[in-house]
């Protein structure tokens, strides 16, 4: 049976309202807040002990907050924000995160950043309850390390074009197009270009690094 036109409109309006309510920004859950704090800490190359030294809040308590097992007090949140070099309000601002995220090529190029000598372009953005992130990393010509860092979690690298050396502490791995390496990222690792053209890598990181 066909519904009257006004009933169609009512249903459409109700559905749109419900959909809008689902997308409305809400205060971050303890899990989301913890994820944000961990992303920001890792992206700055800071350990839990570094945060403790900078902000005067115990590394154990920060670890519990990052895992969503504890909610920080206003004072604790302020000390964490101070250690990260940002305003507390930035950590708790409500954001509506999608379940599916599409990042167009032009937006990816616009978000490119320099880290060391390397250029990083994100290919993932924040989604609901996600932890993994990925970037296209371009290493310029030159055999000196373009990027040297360490962080918690894991890192996976595959060479899209060119030749790259991935050094994990004292181990060296020469990768050519299509080759991959996967390692625990708490060990210092360095990326170098061994060829006469830029090397382009796809790098996946867990937890994601906030660029």
VENLINZI-V958531 format. One record per residue. N is the residue number from 0. OMEGA is omega in whole degrees, -180 to 180 (none if undefined). NEAR is the number of other C-alpha atoms within 12 Angstrom. D_FIRST is the distance of its C-alpha to the first C-alpha in Angstrom with 2 decimals. Layout:
BEGIN
n->N omega->OMEGA near->NEAR d_first->D_FIRST
n->N omega->OMEGA near->NEAR d_first->D_FIRST
END
This chain:
BEGIN
n->0 omega->179 near->3 d_first->0.00
n->1 omega->177 near->7 d_first->3.83
n->2 omega->173 near->10 d_first->6.46
n->3 omega->-177 near->10 d_first->9.61
n->4 omega->-177 near->10 d_first->12.46
n->5 omega->178 near->11 d_first->14.57
n->6 omega->175 near->12 d_first->12.32
n->7 omega->-178 near->13 d_first->12.39
n->8 omega->180 near->13 d_first->16.10
n->9 omega->180 near->14 d_first->16.62
n->10 omega->-180 near->15 d_first->15.30
n->11 omega->-179 near->14 d_first->17.43
n->12 omega->180 near->14 d_first->20.33
n->13 omega->180 near->14 d_first->20.26
n->14 omega->-180 near->14 d_first->20.18
n->15 omega->179 near->14 d_first->22.99
n->16 omega->180 near->14 d_first->24.97
n->17 omega->180 near->13 d_first->24.78
n->18 omega->179 near->12 d_first->25.77
n->19 omega->180 near->13 d_first->28.58
n->20 omega->179 near->13 d_first->29.77
n->21 omega->-177 near->16 d_first->30.02
n->22 omega->-175 near->17 d_first->32.12
n->23 omega->179 near->16 d_first->34.26
n->24 omega->177 near->16 d_first->37.93
n->25 omega->175 near->16 d_first->39.36
n->26 omega->-177 near->18 d_first->42.95
n->27 omega->175 near->26 d_first->43.88
n->28 omega->176 near->28 d_first->43.92
n->29 omega->180 near->23 d_first->47.37
n->30 omega->-180 near->26 d_first->46.41
n->31 omega->178 near->33 d_first->45.37
n->32 omega->178 near->37 d_first->48.47
n->33 omega->179 near->33 d_first->50.67
n->34 omega->179 near->36 d_first->49.21
n->35 omega->-178 near->39 d_first->49.91
n->36 omega->-179 near->47 d_first->53.46
n->37 omega->178 near->38 d_first->54.16
n->38 omega->-178 near->34 d_first->52.84
n->39 omega->179 near->31 d_first->55.04
n->40 omega->-178 near->38 d_first->58.05
n->41 omega->-178 near->33 d_first->57.83
n->42 omega->178 near->26 d_first->57.33
n->43 omega->179 near->26 d_first->60.58
n->44 omega->-177 near->25 d_first->62.43
n->45 omega->173 near->29 d_first->63.11
n->46 omega->176 near->29 d_first->63.57
n->47 omega->179 near->32 d_first->62.90
n->48 omega->176 near->21 d_first->66.66
n->49 omega->180 near->21 d_first->66.65
n->50 omega->178 near->33 d_first->64.07
n->51 omega->-179 near->25 d_first->66.22
n->52 omega->-177 near->19 d_first->69.29
n->53 omega->-171 near->22 d_first->67.60
n->54 omega->179 near->26 d_first->65.61
n->55 omega->177 near->23 d_first->67.55
n->56 omega->-170 near->28 d_first->64.62
n->57 omega->180 near->23 d_first->65.07
n->58 omega->180 near->22 d_first->63.75
n->59 omega->-180 near->18 d_first->62.47
n->60 omega->178 near->27 d_first->60.39
n->61 omega->178 near->37 d_first->58.98
n->62 omega->178 near->27 d_first->58.06
n->63 omega->178 near->23 d_first->56.15
n->64 omega->-179 near->30 d_first->54.32
n->65 omega->180 near->32 d_first->53.44
n->66 omega->179 near->26 d_first->51.99
n->67 omega->-179 near->23 d_first->49.87
n->68 omega->179 near->19 d_first->52.02
n->69 omega->176 near->21 d_first->53.38
n->70 omega->-177 near->25 d_first->52.37
n->71 omega->170 near->31 d_first->55.17
n->72 omega->178 near->16 d_first->56.68
n->73 omega->180 near->14 d_first->56.96
n->74 omega->180 near->15 d_first->60.57
n->75 omega->179 near->24 d_first->59.80
n->76 omega->178 near->32 d_first->57.07
n->77 omega->180 near->25 d_first->59.59
n->78 omega->177 near->28 d_first->62.19
n->79 omega->180 near->45 d_first->59.80
n->80 omega->178 near->32 d_first->58.74
n->81 omega->180 near->25 d_first->62.42
n->82 omega->180 near->30 d_first->63.24
n->83 omega->179 near->32 d_first->60.48
n->84 omega->-179 near->20 d_first->61.67
n->85 omega->180 near->20 d_first->58.55
n->86 omega->178 near->16 d_first->57.16
n->87 omega->-178 near->24 d_first->55.57
n->88 omega->-179 near->17 d_first->52.57
n->89 omega->-178 near->22 d_first->51.74
n->90 omega->-173 near->33 d_first->51.31
n->91 omega->-180 near->29 d_first->48.80
n->92 omega->180 near->18 d_first->46.78
n->93 omega->176 near->18 d_first->43.05
n->94 omega->176 near->22 d_first->41.30
n->95 omega->-178 near->23 d_first->37.72
n->96 omega->-179 near->23 d_first->38.20
n->97 omega->173 near->17 d_first->35.49
n->98 omega->177 near->14 d_first->34.65
n->99 omega->-178 near->14 d_first->34.89
n->100 omega->176 near->15 d_first->37.51
n->101 omega->178 near->16 d_first->38.16
n->102 omega->-178 near->20 d_first->41.63
n->103 omega->-176 near->15 d_first->42.19
n->104 omega->-178 near->15 d_first->45.61
n->105 omega->177 near->13 d_first->46.62
n->106 omega->178 near->15 d_first->45.87
n->107 omega->180 near->23 d_first->47.85
n->108 omega->-178 near->19 d_first->50.82
n->109 omega->-178 near->15 d_first->50.69
n->110 omega->-178 near->22 d_first->50.98
n->111 omega->179 near->21 d_first->54.02
n->112 omega->174 near->20 d_first->56.95
n->113 omega->174 near->20 d_first->60.55
n->114 omega->-170 near->25 d_first->61.77
n->115 omega->176 near->20 d_first->65.40
n->116 omega->-175 near->24 d_first->65.81
n->117 omega->173 near->31 d_first->62.36
n->118 omega->-179 near->30 d_first->59.19
n->119 omega->175 near->34 d_first->56.00
n->120 omega->180 near->35 d_first->52.48
n->121 omega->173 near->36 d_first->49.67
n->122 omega->174 near->33 d_first->46.87
n->123 omega->174 near->31 d_first->44.98
n->124 omega->-178 near->29 d_first->44.00
n->125 omega->173 near->30 d_first->43.26
n->126 omega->180 near->22 d_first->40.06
n->127 omega->173 near->22 d_first->38.97
n->128 omega->178 near->25 d_first->41.64
n->129 omega->180 near->26 d_first->43.23
n->130 omega->-175 near->30 d_first->46.97
n->131 omega->175 near->27 d_first->47.68
n->132 omega->179 near->30 d_first->48.60
n->133 omega->180 near->32 d_first->49.73
n->134 omega->165 near->37 d_first->51.82
n->135 omega->-176 near->33 d_first->53.28
n->136 omega->178 near->39 d_first->57.00
n->137 omega->179 near->37 d_first->59.42
n->138 omega->-179 near->41 d_first->63.09
n->139 omega->177 near->31 d_first->65.56
n->140 omega->-178 near->23 d_first->68.58
n->141 omega->-172 near->23 d_first->71.34
n->142 omega->176 near->23 d_first->72.32
n->143 omega->-179 near->22 d_first->72.55
n->144 omega->178 near->24 d_first->69.62
n->145 omega->-176 near->31 d_first->66.79
n->146 omega->178 near->30 d_first->65.13
n->147 omega->179 near->26 d_first->66.62
n->148 omega->173 near->27 d_first->64.79
n->149 omega->179 near->29 d_first->63.74
n->150 omega->177 near->30 d_first->60.95
n->151 omega->172 near->28 d_first->59.29
n->152 omega->-174 near->26 d_first->56.81
n->153 omega->176 near->28 d_first->56.49
n->154 omega->178 near->34 d_first->56.60
n->155 omega->-176 near->28 d_first->55.59
n->156 omega->169 near->37 d_first->56.87
n->157 omega->-179 near->33 d_first->56.37
n->158 omega->178 near->33 d_first->58.23
n->159 omega->175 near->24 d_first->56.09
n->160 omega->179 near->26 d_first->59.16
n->161 omega->-180 near->29 d_first->62.89
n->162 omega->-178 near->33 d_first->65.12
n->163 omega->171 near->44 d_first->65.09
n->164 omega->175 near->37 d_first->67.25
n->165 omega->-179 near->41 d_first->65.55
n->166 omega->177 near->30 d_first->68.24
n->167 omega->-170 near->26 d_first->67.36
n->168 omega->-176 near->19 d_first->70.48
n->169 omega->-179 near->11 d_first->73.20
n->170 omega->-180 near->15 d_first->71.01
n->171 omega->179 near->17 d_first->70.29
n->172 omega->177 near->27 d_first->67.48
n->173 omega->-176 near->27 d_first->67.47
n->174 omega->175 near->29 d_first->64.00
n->175 omega->-175 near->24 d_first->63.18
n->176 omega->180 near->21 d_first->59.92
n->177 omega->179 near->19 d_first->57.40
n->178 omega->-179 near->23 d_first->59.56
n->179 omega->172 near->25 d_first->58.29
n->180 omega->-177 near->31 d_first->59.82
n->181 omega->-175 near->24 d_first->58.35
n->182 omega->173 near->27 d_first->60.47
n->183 omega->-166 near->21 d_first->60.71
n->184 omega->176 near->30 d_first->60.91
n->185 omega->175 near->23 d_first->63.33
n->186 omega->-179 near->21 d_first->66.06
n->187 omega->-179 near->24 d_first->67.19
n->188 omega->-175 near->32 d_first->65.83
n->189 omega->179 near->32 d_first->66.68
n->190 omega->177 near->44 d_first->65.20
n->191 omega->178 near->39 d_first->67.59
n->192 omega->-178 near->36 d_first->67.32
n->193 omega->-175 near->27 d_first->69.78
n->194 omega->-178 near->23 d_first->69.13
n->195 omega->174 near->16 d_first->69.98
n->196 omega->178 near->18 d_first->66.36
n->197 omega->175 near->26 d_first->63.84
n->198 omega->-178 near->36 d_first->62.15
n->199 omega->-176 near->36 d_first->58.40
n->200 omega->166 near->40 d_first->57.02
n->201 omega->-175 near->34 d_first->53.66
n->202 omega->175 near->35 d_first->54.29
n->203 omega->-174 near->32 d_first->51.95
n->204 omega->173 near->35 d_first->53.06
n->205 omega->1 near->30 d_first->52.17
n->206 omega->-177 near->34 d_first->51.96
n->207 omega->177 near->38 d_first->50.79
n->208 omega->179 near->40 d_first->53.32
n->209 omega->-180 near->31 d_first->52.31
n->210 omega->none near->27 d_first->53.48
END
